Amino acid sequence: MRRISFFIALLLANSYFLFAQDLVQSGPMVGYSTMREALLWVQTTTSAQVHFEYFDQENPSERFKTESYTTQSKYGFVAKLVANQIMPGKKYGYELFINDESVQRDYPMEFQSQTLWQWRTDPPEVSFAVGSCNYVNEPELDRPGKPYGSEFEIFESIHKQSPDFMLWLGDNTYLREADWNSRTGIFHRYTHTRSLPELQPLLASTHHYAIWDDHDFGPNNADSSFWLKQTTSEIFKLFWGNPNYDVIEQGGITGTFEWADLQFFLLDNRYYRTSNNNFTGEREILGKAQIDWLINALASSNAPFKFITIGGQVLSTEADYENYATFPKERQYLLDKIREAKIEGVVFLDGDRHHTVLSRMQENEDVYPIYDLTCSSLTAGSNNNQELLNTNKVEGTVVGQHNFGILNISGPRTNRVLNIKILDKDGKELWSRDIKAQELKYKSRD
């Protein structure tokens, strides 16, 4: 009798364990990192109590615990919890618990705290991934014909590169016609994309930051008139782990973060945008308030590389329907302010175009060259547009297949070097370029 009771108890325990595993819809994912805290994210299939336990990998016997949170339907069953008992420069393992039962994965679940290097050493080497345009097929709601998304193994290739973090450059998901008119539809699309199996190992051990473009904001080519932009803004913030949003306090997702001696400026090119077809007044993509905040924030930054991220191309002179060349007055205002304020070290990062290209702009010998890396597409349909009308194009950098970027910054504090590598879906290098921080300085700041 005891033996039967034991096996029944064991069966029930195993069933409960499997049930806890089945309660995970997507994730876990690692969000932002600082020296003293990091964000941990997960989505459940239904309401459940969630918490994380974590530990310094050099001292695994001492465990720390996040607060517990019960996921709710109205928030997409998403839990965002902060690991706030960490110390600088450490690698941590973590464990997910649902209803107090551990959830196991066959891939690493870990995060890192940023290094306290100031006044002590040179800044650490930093490696991060970039990419945009991720379309995950759902035949019932996709357009008929050939699937638009493919080669999802690209996320496994990014994972193998072991970047410190990944910076998603917009169109991270694609809202469909059935999605963008309702909160239910928007939640469905974000959930469906985030649940992609090939994505899960990358989510679990690489920190993630993101901006958006039209397809994760609303309909194709969506602008400030989109009627559910407050809803997509709310859901974007639920599904991503940036350390701040809406720093100009006018709605949207504008923000910034630091990693080592680098600073990243996350811009919103949709929330304030004028319709592409509206020429009746002042036309804007970012809006004066956002640009003025950006210039002030750039002027306050000591970073040798100041990465400005935006959903669409900035420096390309080929006037595509959606890039900044089609808003020439505001584009010139932005670039003039960067020059007027003597901002150094500017590199733009963007996506949208479904191909990759590096652009370089230098108006005269008295100013340094500004670079713009367009990196696209991850899984959405790619094209082989050669940007024949882009006079700022760097020859040999156009890529018309699925690809991603790995950006590595190394060297001593006074001589940092940025290496840009573009890799195909299998992780094969397509091209590489070095940019020295010293090259992105004015000869004179007078």
Buried (B, 14 or more C-beta within 10 A) or exposed (E): EEEEEEEEEEEEEEEEBEEBBEBBBBBBBBBBBBBBBBBBBBBBBEEBBBBBBBBBEEEEEEBBBBEEBEBEEEBBBBBBBBBEBBEEEBEBBBBBBBBEBEBEBEEEBBBBBBBEBEEEEBBBEBBBBBBBBBBBBBEEBBEEEEEBBBBBBBBBBBBEBEBBBBBBBBBBBBBBEBBBBEBEBBBBBBBBBBBBEBBBBBBBBBBBBBBBBBBBBBBEBBBBEBEBBEBBBBBBBBBBBBBEBBBBEBBBBBBBBEBBBBBBBBBBBBBBBBEBEEEEEEBBBBBEBBBBBBBEBBEEBEBBBBBBBBBBBBBBBBBBEBBBBBBEEBBEBBBEBBBEEEBBBBBBBBBBBBBBBBBBBEEEEEBBBBBBBBBBBBBBBBEEBEBEEBEBBBEEBBBBBBBBBBBBBBBEBEEBBBBBBBBBBEBEEBBEBEBEBBEBBEEEEE
